Amino acid sequence: MAYAPFDLTGKVALVTGGNKGIGLGMAEGLAAAGAHVAIWGRKEADNKAAAEKLSRIGTGEAKAWQVDVADEQAVVEATAETVKAFGRLDSCIANAGVGFGAKSFHEMTTEIWRKNMSVNLDGAFWTLRESAKHMVERAKNGDMGGTLMGTASLGALQGAARNEAYTATKGALITLIKGLAVEYARYGIRANTILPGWIATDMTSGAQDNPKFENNVISRVPMRRWGEPEDFAGAAIYLVSDASRFHTGDTLLIDGGYAIF
């Protein structure tokens, strides 16, 4: 018999911030593996384009919702709509995020601090909470299992000057996910965090055009390149699939070796 734990046919996965960047890279992988994919994003045009692209990739269905995860009620309603549309939710990837910094920490405003917190931490909390409710209810009715994931950052492990607000949210997300792994294991629900390094997305567009940054930072990446959104497809498939059925509470660092060099 062929080994097929990576087959996601019939599984339903939600990816917040799934209309571009790392989120779309993960969504593409999940779709290619046969999953039905729900994506949430704030921009309707990007949502439509992403859903159309995903629909052409795999055998599953792709749907998109315009959702601002910094709005608790919007998250609650979108979760209910997603479950209603697909009949269930097997995996939730809290990926939506922003990255606002300042000239220096002592010049950082409360507004910048709260912008990061509202999306990266509050939004992840509400998203994961609502998905966990559904998964626990399923488990109590005999349908065990599910995966909860968060997209943190290499910055959560290192000192990121002028970006303390952003990295604080990512460090908190790691510990949040670890807690979920312990609390919900009894229901067969696993929880893991992905930590991207320097990835070529809209969030890093300014640095991508900066020769000094390329020379001082990207040249230190052992793989000698920026990461790409598609580099996260395989990790997403693995963590969502039965191949990782005993893998929980972990942090997967995907940075081309930057952290160890």
Backbone bond lengths (Angstrom), bond angles and torsions (degrees), N, CA, C in turn:
res aa  C-N    CA-C-N  psi(-1)  N-CA   C-N-CA  omega(-1)  CA-C   N-CA-C  phi
1 M - - - 1.464 - - 1.534 109.44 -
2 A 1.323 116.18 135.48 1.460 120.84 -179.00 1.528 110.19 -69.23
3 Y 1.319 115.67 144.57 1.465 121.95 177.82 1.529 107.46 -81.09
4 A 1.315 117.39 112.98 1.462 119.66 -173.48 1.525 113.87 -130.68
5 P 1.325 119.30 43.32 1.462 119.62 -178.89 1.528 113.00 -72.24
6 F 1.327 116.78 -15.06 1.459 119.78 -178.85 1.526 112.36 -87.63
7 D 1.319 116.99 -0.90 1.461 121.01 177.93 1.525 108.84 -75.76
8 L 1.321 117.03 116.99 1.461 121.86 -177.14 1.526 112.36 -103.67
9 T 1.310 117.05 16.81 1.462 120.71 179.92 1.523 110.99 -55.31
10 G 1.322 116.24 127.40 1.455 121.66 -179.91 1.515 114.27 89.98
11 K 1.324 117.99 -13.95 1.466 121.61 178.68 1.533 109.98 -81.42
12 V 1.313 115.60 148.84 1.465 121.39 178.67 1.522 108.90 -117.50
13 A 1.323 116.09 124.30 1.464 120.81 -177.78 1.528 110.40 -123.07
14 L 1.313 115.83 136.31 1.459 122.93 175.21 1.521 109.05 -106.49
15 V 1.338 116.24 132.25 1.468 121.48 176.70 1.523 107.92 -127.12
16 T 1.325 117.35 112.35 1.459 119.20 175.95 1.529 108.59 -81.09
17 G 1.322 115.83 147.27 1.457 118.94 -172.87 1.514 109.93 62.54
18 G 1.329 115.55 31.81 1.463 120.56 -173.72 1.505 115.03 -89.59
19 N 1.335 117.44 8.68 1.461 119.00 -177.39 1.526 114.02 -92.83
20 K 1.333 117.56 -8.01 1.470 120.47 179.08 1.524 108.97 -156.20
21 G 1.318 115.97 169.67 1.452 121.90 171.00 1.507 115.69 59.19
22 I 1.330 116.15 -143.41 1.464 122.18 -177.05 1.527 111.01 -59.64
23 G 1.329 116.76 -39.96 1.454 119.90 179.97 1.513 112.17 -59.68
24 L 1.322 116.72 -43.93 1.465 120.51 178.68 1.520 110.48 -68.46
25 G 1.331 116.86 -36.63 1.463 120.01 176.88 1.517 111.37 -59.73
26 M 1.329 117.07 -42.41 1.454 120.42 177.64 1.525 110.94 -68.76
27 A 1.334 116.42 -42.06 1.460 120.65 -179.81 1.524 111.36 -61.51
28 E 1.310 116.91 -37.74 1.470 120.74 178.60 1.528 110.77 -63.55
29 G 1.320 115.89 -41.56 1.458 119.55 178.06 1.513 111.66 -63.33
30 L 1.325 116.63 -44.53 1.458 120.90 -179.59 1.529 111.31 -63.55
31 A 1.332 115.69 -41.10 1.466 119.69 178.25 1.518 110.86 -64.23
32 A 1.333 116.74 -41.88 1.463 120.91 -179.74 1.522 111.78 -63.57
33 A 1.342 116.21 -27.31 1.463 120.84 179.46 1.525 112.17 -86.25
34 G 1.341 116.33 1.39 1.454 120.56 174.02 1.507 116.65 103.82
35 A 1.329 117.89 0.60 1.469 120.46 -176.61 1.524 112.27 -75.58
36 H 1.336 115.13 153.14 1.456 121.24 164.45 1.530 105.19 -79.65
37 V 1.320 117.46 136.00 1.465 120.17 -174.89 1.520 111.39 -125.45
38 A 1.331 115.33 129.05 1.459 122.49 172.66 1.515 107.80 -108.23
39 I 1.303 116.79 130.21 1.468 119.86 176.85 1.522 109.67 -120.46
40 W 1.319 113.83 139.73 1.456 121.17 174.59 1.519 108.00 -113.57
41 G 1.323 115.95 137.82 1.456 120.80 176.18 1.514 109.54 -159.11
42 R 1.316 116.79 161.50 1.455 120.43 -176.91 1.521 113.31 -84.07
43 K 1.342 117.40 -25.84 1.464 120.42 -175.58 1.528 110.70 -101.11
44 E 1.319 115.00 117.33 1.460 121.14 -174.58 1.522 112.71 -61.67
45 A 1.321 117.32 -40.03 1.459 120.14 -179.33 1.522 111.29 -63.74
46 D 1.327 117.24 -43.00 1.466 121.32 177.84 1.521 110.85 -66.10
47 N 1.330 116.45 -38.26 1.468 120.46 177.53 1.527 110.85 -60.04
48 K 1.315 115.91 -46.91 1.461 120.65 -177.86 1.517 111.14 -62.63
49 A 1.335 115.96 -45.02 1.471 120.36 -179.64 1.527 110.86 -63.53
50 A 1.327 116.56 -41.36 1.466 120.45 -179.33 1.524 110.99 -66.47
51 A 1.330 116.95 -44.45 1.464 120.65 -179.58 1.524 110.97 -62.16
52 E 1.318 116.39 -40.49 1.462 120.04 178.77 1.525 110.83 -65.09
53 K 1.318 116.52 -40.03 1.463 120.86 178.88 1.522 110.69 -65.14
54 L 1.323 117.17 -44.57 1.453 121.22 -179.31 1.527 111.48 -64.82
55 S 1.309 116.40 -35.61 1.464 120.69 -179.54 1.524 112.13 -64.10
56 R 1.325 115.63 -25.75 1.473 119.93 -179.67 1.525 112.58 -86.63
57 I 1.331 117.07 -10.22 1.464 120.49 -173.11 1.523 113.24 -86.83
58 G 1.320 117.13 -52.97 1.457 119.96 -172.18 1.511 113.01 -118.79
59 T 1.308 115.31 -165.89 1.456 121.72 -179.39 1.519 112.06 -95.47
60 G 1.330 117.11 -10.40 1.455 121.45 -179.69 1.517 112.43 -83.69
61 E 1.318 115.70 175.59 1.454 122.33 179.65 1.528 109.51 -96.14
62 A 1.327 116.50 147.33 1.462 121.51 177.64 1.520 109.46 -125.39
63 K 1.321 115.99 131.79 1.462 121.57 178.20 1.532 108.94 -135.11
64 A 1.311 115.74 152.42 1.460 120.29 -178.99 1.522 110.87 -128.96
65 W 1.325 115.52 145.94 1.456 123.03 176.39 1.523 109.19 -126.75
66 Q 1.323 115.61 140.09 1.466 119.94 175.19 1.520 107.85 -84.65
67 V 1.329 115.69 107.79 1.467 120.82 -173.78 1.525 110.15 -137.76
68 D 1.317 115.63 133.89 1.461 122.07 169.92 1.524 106.35 -101.82
69 V 1.321 117.46 108.46 1.469 120.01 -175.08 1.521 112.95 -67.75
70 A 1.345 117.73 -10.78 1.461 120.54 176.30 1.527 111.34 -78.00
71 D 1.333 116.60 -2.47 1.462 123.30 179.16 1.531 107.75 -108.32
72 E 1.330 117.00 107.07 1.463 120.92 -175.30 1.518 112.70 -56.52
73 Q 1.329 117.27 -46.52 1.461 120.18 -177.66 1.516 111.61 -64.73
74 A 1.331 115.92 -35.70 1.466 119.77 178.15 1.526 110.34 -63.76
75 V 1.325 117.10 -38.28 1.467 121.54 178.52 1.522 110.73 -67.01
76 V 1.314 116.28 -44.06 1.471 120.92 179.68 1.526 110.16 -59.98
77 E 1.329 116.24 -47.23 1.461 120.59 -178.19 1.518 111.98 -68.44
78 A 1.327 117.17 -41.00 1.464 120.36 -178.77 1.526 111.62 -66.99
79 T 1.328 116.82 -34.47 1.469 119.65 177.08 1.524 109.91 -63.59
80 A 1.318 115.76 -45.77 1.467 120.07 179.43 1.525 110.47 -61.95
81 E 1.326 117.17 -41.24 1.465 121.24 179.82 1.525 111.27 -66.77
82 T 1.323 116.32 -38.41 1.458 120.67 179.81 1.525 110.80 -65.42
83 V 1.322 116.15 -45.75 1.469 120.72 178.66 1.525 110.24 -63.49
84 K 1.319 117.28 -40.58 1.463 120.90 179.76 1.524 110.72 -64.53
85 A 1.331 116.64 -40.47 1.466 120.84 -177.13 1.521 112.32 -67.88
86 F 1.342 116.86 -38.18 1.461 120.49 -175.30 1.530 113.58 -105.51
87 G 1.323 116.53 -12.44 1.454 119.70 179.90 1.514 114.90 89.00
88 R 1.330 117.18 -15.26 1.456 121.70 -178.66 1.532 108.64 -170.31
89 L 1.320 115.09 172.97 1.460 121.45 174.84 1.523 107.37 -142.82
90 D 1.328 116.28 114.92 1.462 121.01 -177.66 1.525 112.97 -94.06
91 S 1.328 116.43 -29.19 1.464 119.95 -176.13 1.516 110.71 -143.62
92 C 1.311 114.80 142.57 1.461 121.25 176.88 1.524 108.73 -129.84
93 I 1.310 116.08 122.82 1.467 121.56 176.99 1.523 108.26 -112.73
94 A 1.333 116.51 105.60 1.462 122.42 178.33 1.524 107.61 -81.38
95 N 1.311 115.08 90.49 1.465 121.63 -172.71 1.526 113.20 -109.95
96 A 1.324 118.28 -22.97 1.467 120.85 -176.32 1.517 110.78 -55.84
97 G 1.320 116.06 134.66 1.458 118.76 -178.50 1.510 113.11 -161.66
98 V 1.314 115.24 159.79 1.463 122.78 175.19 1.519 107.75 -129.88
99 G 1.316 116.51 163.81 1.458 120.27 179.35 1.512 112.08 -140.44
100 F 1.315 116.26 88.10 1.462 121.35 179.79 1.520 110.12 -103.13
101 G 1.324 116.51 125.65 1.451 122.13 178.50 1.518 111.27 -115.12
102 A 1.328 115.46 -168.31 1.464 120.87 -179.66 1.524 108.78 -146.71
103 K 1.322 116.97 169.28 1.459 121.23 178.62 1.518 110.95 -63.19
104 S 1.311 115.72 -31.74 1.463 121.87 176.19 1.517 107.64 -161.21
105 F 1.335 116.42 162.07 1.462 119.56 -179.96 1.527 110.89 -62.73
106 H 1.348 117.07 -40.54 1.462 118.31 -176.34 1.526 112.27 -72.82
107 E 1.330 116.80 -9.98 1.461 120.31 175.31 1.539 111.93 -104.09
108 M 1.310 116.99 2.26 1.455 120.98 -179.10 1.526 109.97 -70.14
109 T 1.313 115.67 131.10 1.459 120.26 -179.19 1.533 111.21 -88.19
110 T 1.306 114.04 159.86 1.467 119.28 175.67 1.522 109.94 -62.71
111 E 1.312 117.14 -32.86 1.468 121.06 178.89 1.527 110.90 -61.35
112 I 1.334 117.14 -45.29 1.459 120.75 178.47 1.524 110.26 -63.33
113 W 1.319 116.17 -44.49 1.461 120.90 178.88 1.527 110.46 -56.30
114 R 1.319 116.37 -48.63 1.462 120.91 -175.34 1.522 112.75 -73.01
115 K 1.322 118.01 -28.93 1.469 119.91 175.89 1.525 109.92 -61.96
116 N 1.312 116.06 -44.39 1.463 120.09 177.52 1.518 111.35 -64.49
117 M 1.324 116.48 -46.74 1.456 120.75 -177.47 1.521 112.36 -63.23
118 S 1.328 116.72 -40.19 1.461 120.41 -173.41 1.522 112.70 -64.15
119 V 1.323 116.81 -37.82 1.466 120.21 -179.50 1.524 111.20 -91.12
120 N 1.321 116.39 -52.96 1.467 120.76 -170.78 1.523 114.24 -72.11
121 L 1.306 117.30 -31.05 1.462 119.89 -176.84 1.528 112.43 -112.79
122 D 1.345 116.79 -54.74 1.466 118.72 177.79 1.524 110.02 -60.63
123 G 1.332 116.03 -46.39 1.462 120.30 -178.78 1.515 112.22 -61.20
124 A 1.321 116.51 -41.81 1.471 120.37 177.97 1.521 110.40 -65.51
125 F 1.333 116.85 -41.75 1.463 121.60 178.54 1.522 111.10 -57.59
126 W 1.335 117.24 -51.77 1.460 120.36 -178.16 1.531 111.54 -64.71
127 T 1.318 115.98 -41.47 1.464 120.09 -179.22 1.518 111.43 -62.83
128 L 1.318 116.80 -49.64 1.466 121.19 -179.10 1.527 111.43 -67.25
129 R 1.321 116.46 -38.40 1.462 120.52 179.41 1.523 111.37 -60.37
130 E 1.320 117.06 -48.27 1.461 120.56 -177.39 1.524 111.67 -66.97
131 S 1.326 116.89 -38.29 1.464 119.70 177.45 1.514 110.74 -67.84
132 A 1.338 116.95 -38.58 1.466 120.67 178.76 1.524 110.62 -63.09
133 K 1.319 117.68 -39.14 1.464 120.64 177.96 1.525 110.48 -55.51
134 H 1.323 115.11 -48.01 1.467 120.17 -179.15 1.523 111.27 -63.83
135 M 1.317 116.96 -44.72 1.467 120.55 -177.83 1.522 112.31 -65.88
136 V 1.320 116.88 -39.42 1.464 120.86 178.58 1.525 109.93 -65.54
137 E 1.320 116.77 -42.01 1.461 120.58 178.65 1.525 110.43 -61.40
138 R 1.316 116.89 -41.98 1.470 120.92 176.97 1.521 110.17 -60.57
139 A 1.337 115.17 -45.18 1.469 120.36 -177.44 1.527 111.33 -62.46
140 K 1.312 115.92 -40.19 1.468 119.77 179.41 1.520 111.89 -65.15
141 N 1.330 116.09 -21.91 1.462 121.57 177.67 1.523 111.86 -96.60
142 G 1.343 115.11 13.83 1.459 120.11 175.18 1.505 116.16 94.37
143 D 1.350 117.56 -1.32 1.468 121.33 -179.46 1.532 108.28 -103.15
144 M 1.329 115.21 80.78 1.465 121.20 -174.40 1.528 111.63 -73.82
145 G 1.331 114.62 157.12 1.457 120.02 170.25 1.511 114.41 109.43
146 G 1.312 114.55 165.18 1.453 122.32 179.75 1.514 109.82 149.37
147 T 1.310 116.40 162.54 1.460 120.58 177.92 1.520 110.27 -133.44
148 L 1.315 115.04 136.66 1.454 123.20 174.93 1.521 107.32 -118.03
149 M 1.308 117.33 129.87 1.460 120.99 -177.78 1.521 111.02 -135.27
150 G 1.306 115.42 153.05 1.455 121.02 175.53 1.510 110.16 -133.71
151 T 1.316 116.66 145.03 1.457 121.52 174.31 1.519 108.44 -98.47
152 A 1.322 116.51 108.02 1.461 121.48 179.05 1.540 108.71 -97.19
153 S 1.310 118.12 -129.52 1.465 120.56 -178.07 1.522 109.94 -170.42
154 L 1.316 115.42 149.24 1.456 120.82 171.68 1.531 109.94 -55.46
155 G 1.330 116.14 -30.92 1.458 121.40 179.85 1.518 113.25 -59.47
156 A 1.326 116.85 -21.69 1.465 120.12 178.96 1.513 111.70 -68.91
157 L 1.334 116.93 -18.65 1.459 121.84 -177.22 1.525 112.69 -103.90
158 Q 1.322 116.71 -9.35 1.456 120.42 -175.06 1.523 110.58 -127.87
159 G 1.306 116.59 166.72 1.455 120.69 176.67 1.517 110.04 -79.61
160 A 1.310 116.45 116.84 1.468 121.12 -178.72 1.521 108.87 -114.10
161 A 1.312 115.63 91.57 1.462 120.76 -178.70 1.519 111.33 -57.99
162 R 1.309 115.48 139.18 1.466 124.39 177.46 1.530 113.59 70.10
163 N 1.310 116.34 1.11 1.463 120.89 178.91 1.532 111.81 -126.41
164 E 1.306 116.01 29.63 1.465 120.44 -175.59 1.531 112.61 -61.49
165 A 1.314 117.36 -34.34 1.469 119.61 -179.86 1.522 110.32 -64.45
166 Y 1.315 115.81 -45.53 1.471 120.77 179.86 1.528 111.25 -63.29
167 T 1.325 116.50 -50.12 1.462 119.31 -176.29 1.525 112.55 -69.50
168 A 1.327 116.96 -27.97 1.468 119.71 175.87 1.528 110.15 -62.44
169 T 1.330 116.68 -39.64 1.466 119.20 178.86 1.524 110.91 -66.60
170 K 1.310 116.75 -35.83 1.461 120.01 -177.30 1.526 111.94 -75.06
171 G 1.318 116.21 -34.89 1.461 119.42 175.03 1.517 110.33 -65.63
172 A 1.333 116.24 -40.59 1.461 120.46 178.44 1.524 110.93 -65.27
173 L 1.317 117.29 -37.28 1.462 120.76 179.97 1.530 111.22 -62.34
174 I 1.318 116.53 -38.51 1.469 120.36 178.66 1.530 110.66 -59.71
175 T 1.318 116.19 -47.48 1.463 118.99 -178.63 1.524 111.63 -71.01
176 L 1.317 117.15 -31.62 1.460 120.75 175.22 1.523 109.95 -61.35
177 I 1.308 117.01 -47.98 1.461 121.94 -179.11 1.528 110.88 -63.08
178 K 1.307 118.10 -40.05 1.466 120.66 178.02 1.533 110.83 -60.92
179 G 1.318 115.68 -40.05 1.453 119.43 177.75 1.522 111.89 -64.06
180 L 1.319 116.46 -40.29 1.466 120.63 178.46 1.522 110.76 -64.59
181 A 1.326 116.31 -37.61 1.468 120.37 179.42 1.524 110.95 -59.90
182 V 1.319 116.35 -40.79 1.463 120.80 -179.59 1.531 110.56 -73.52
183 E 1.309 116.54 -46.93 1.462 120.70 -173.98 1.519 113.60 -66.73
184 Y 1.328 117.02 -37.70 1.460 119.35 -171.27 1.526 115.04 -104.93
185 A 1.315 116.87 4.91 1.473 119.65 178.05 1.520 111.43 -58.75
186 R 1.309 116.90 -33.06 1.474 121.08 -178.47 1.529 112.07 -62.85
187 Y 1.345 116.08 -19.19 1.458 120.44 178.06 1.535 112.29 -99.28
188 G 1.317 115.57 6.92 1.454 119.79 -177.94 1.513 113.17 77.55
189 I 1.331 116.01 14.50 1.467 121.23 -179.25 1.520 109.58 -94.30
190 R 1.318 116.60 128.71 1.465 121.93 179.18 1.526 109.91 -105.67
191 A 1.329 116.48 153.94 1.462 120.81 -179.81 1.526 109.39 -141.52
192 N 1.320 116.28 128.57 1.466 122.08 -179.31 1.520 110.33 -143.73
193 T 1.317 114.88 160.47 1.458 121.39 -179.70 1.521 110.81 -121.10
194 I 1.325 115.56 138.58 1.464 121.41 173.45 1.527 108.10 -103.04
195 L 1.325 116.22 133.42 1.464 121.82 179.64 1.525 109.66 -115.62
196 P 1.320 117.96 101.01 1.470 120.36 177.22 1.524 111.24 -75.57
197 G 1.326 114.45 147.69 1.455 120.34 171.90 1.518 109.15 -91.48
198 W 1.330 116.81 -132.71 1.463 121.15 179.90 1.532 108.72 -85.07
199 I 1.333 115.24 105.96 1.451 122.00 -174.65 1.529 109.75 -117.45
200 A 1.316 116.26 138.47 1.463 121.78 -179.51 1.523 110.13 -77.74
201 T 1.325 115.83 95.10 1.463 122.41 177.57 1.526 108.46 -136.09
202 D 1.321 117.06 -179.78 1.465 120.28 177.69 1.521 111.24 -59.97
203 M 1.335 116.99 -33.64 1.461 121.08 -176.92 1.538 111.67 -64.80
204 T 1.327 117.17 -27.91 1.468 120.89 -177.88 1.527 112.27 -109.73
205 S 1.324 117.06 16.71 1.469 120.41 -174.77 1.523 112.99 -59.28
206 G 1.351 117.28 -37.59 1.460 120.11 179.75 1.514 112.26 -63.33
207 A 1.313 116.86 -42.10 1.464 121.71 -179.46 1.526 111.42 -70.05
208 Q 1.313 117.10 -29.70 1.464 120.30 -178.46 1.527 111.79 -65.28
209 D 1.313 116.61 -26.50 1.464 120.86 -178.92 1.534 112.37 -99.07
210 N 1.322 116.15 12.65 1.456 121.16 -175.68 1.535 109.99 -106.83
211 P 1.342 118.39 106.44 1.468 121.39 -178.25 1.531 112.72 -56.94
212 K 1.335 116.81 -36.40 1.462 120.21 -179.35 1.531 109.93 -65.16
213 F 1.323 116.20 -41.75 1.463 120.38 178.92 1.522 110.42 -65.80
214 E 1.300 116.02 -42.83 1.469 120.14 178.51 1.519 110.40 -58.45
215 N 1.332 116.32 -42.71 1.455 121.10 -176.86 1.527 112.56 -73.01
216 N 1.327 116.13 -41.15 1.464 120.18 -174.89 1.526 114.37 -84.97
217 V 1.323 117.03 -27.70 1.463 120.27 -174.33 1.523 112.73 -113.06
218 I 1.314 117.34 -59.92 1.463 120.10 -175.12 1.530 111.58 -64.88
219 S 1.309 117.27 -29.91 1.466 119.90 177.31 1.525 111.53 -65.50
220 R 1.349 117.17 -19.06 1.465 122.24 178.94 1.525 112.77 -88.52
221 V 1.323 116.85 -8.22 1.465 119.79 175.64 1.530 107.27 -73.69
222 P 1.331 119.15 118.64 1.461 120.44 -177.53 1.523 114.31 -52.03
223 M 1.331 117.67 -31.15 1.457 120.13 179.51 1.526 112.28 -84.07
224 R 1.349 115.90 -1.52 1.463 123.36 171.06 1.529 114.05 58.30
225 R 1.313 116.71 39.83 1.459 119.27 175.48 1.522 110.07 -162.49
226 W 1.321 115.44 165.13 1.451 121.04 169.41 1.528 108.68 -70.97
227 G 1.317 116.95 148.49 1.453 119.82 169.98 1.518 108.67 -73.89
228 E 1.320 116.48 158.09 1.454 122.65 178.91 1.527 109.29 -121.41
229 P 1.335 118.21 153.68 1.468 120.39 179.51 1.520 113.52 -52.84
230 E 1.338 116.68 -36.57 1.465 119.44 -179.08 1.527 112.97 -66.97
231 D 1.324 117.73 -14.95 1.462 120.76 177.48 1.531 112.09 -68.78
232 F 1.337 117.19 -9.04 1.465 121.49 -178.08 1.523 112.91 -103.19
233 A 1.322 116.50 -2.77 1.463 120.16 -178.19 1.523 111.53 -63.48
234 G 1.329 116.66 -47.76 1.459 120.54 -177.45 1.506 113.08 -64.21
235 A 1.331 116.79 -40.40 1.469 120.41 179.40 1.522 110.61 -64.44
236 A 1.340 116.09 -39.87 1.462 119.68 179.23 1.521 110.76 -64.24
237 I 1.320 116.49 -44.85 1.465 120.26 179.28 1.526 109.87 -59.73
238 Y 1.317 115.91 -46.45 1.469 120.35 -178.63 1.520 111.62 -59.77
239 L 1.330 117.49 -49.41 1.456 121.04 -175.20 1.526 113.13 -69.90
240 V 1.311 116.77 -27.51 1.461 120.72 178.96 1.525 111.39 -83.49
241 S 1.319 116.46 -26.83 1.464 121.41 -171.92 1.530 113.11 -85.66
242 D 1.329 114.44 172.26 1.461 120.86 177.33 1.526 112.36 -70.15
243 A 1.327 117.04 -10.94 1.463 119.82 178.09 1.522 111.14 -63.43
244 S 1.331 116.98 -22.91 1.471 121.01 -178.81 1.526 111.11 -112.34
245 R 1.307 117.37 30.25 1.459 121.19 -171.76 1.532 114.02 -64.00
246 F 1.349 118.46 -15.49 1.468 121.30 177.66 1.532 110.86 -118.05
247 H 1.317 115.88 18.37 1.466 122.50 -175.84 1.528 108.48 -110.99
248 T 1.314 117.14 108.10 1.460 120.04 -177.75 1.522 111.10 -149.38
249 G 1.325 115.23 156.44 1.459 121.28 178.63 1.510 114.38 73.09
250 D 1.318 116.56 20.97 1.462 120.26 -173.50 1.528 111.70 -107.82
251 T 1.336 114.84 165.25 1.461 122.12 173.55 1.521 108.06 -121.26
252 L 1.313 116.60 120.27 1.459 121.49 -179.97 1.522 109.40 -99.70
253 L 1.312 115.94 111.90 1.454 122.15 -178.73 1.527 109.76 -88.97
254 I 1.324 116.50 118.33 1.465 121.91 -178.85 1.520 107.24 -120.45
255 D 1.332 114.94 90.79 1.469 119.32 -171.52 1.524 113.88 -140.71
256 G 1.333 117.49 14.35 1.458 120.36 179.63 1.513 113.87 66.55
257 G 1.339 116.77 16.63 1.453 121.81 178.36 1.514 115.08 91.55
258 Y 1.347 117.59 6.77 1.452 121.70 -175.38 1.534 112.81 -57.34
259 A 1.321 117.26 -43.59 1.469 120.89 -174.00 1.522 113.69 -67.07
260 I 1.308 117.92 -23.10 1.468 119.71 -176.21 1.532 113.33 -101.61
261 F 1.338 116.04 0.00 1.471 118.58 -176.01 1.520 110.80 -100.84
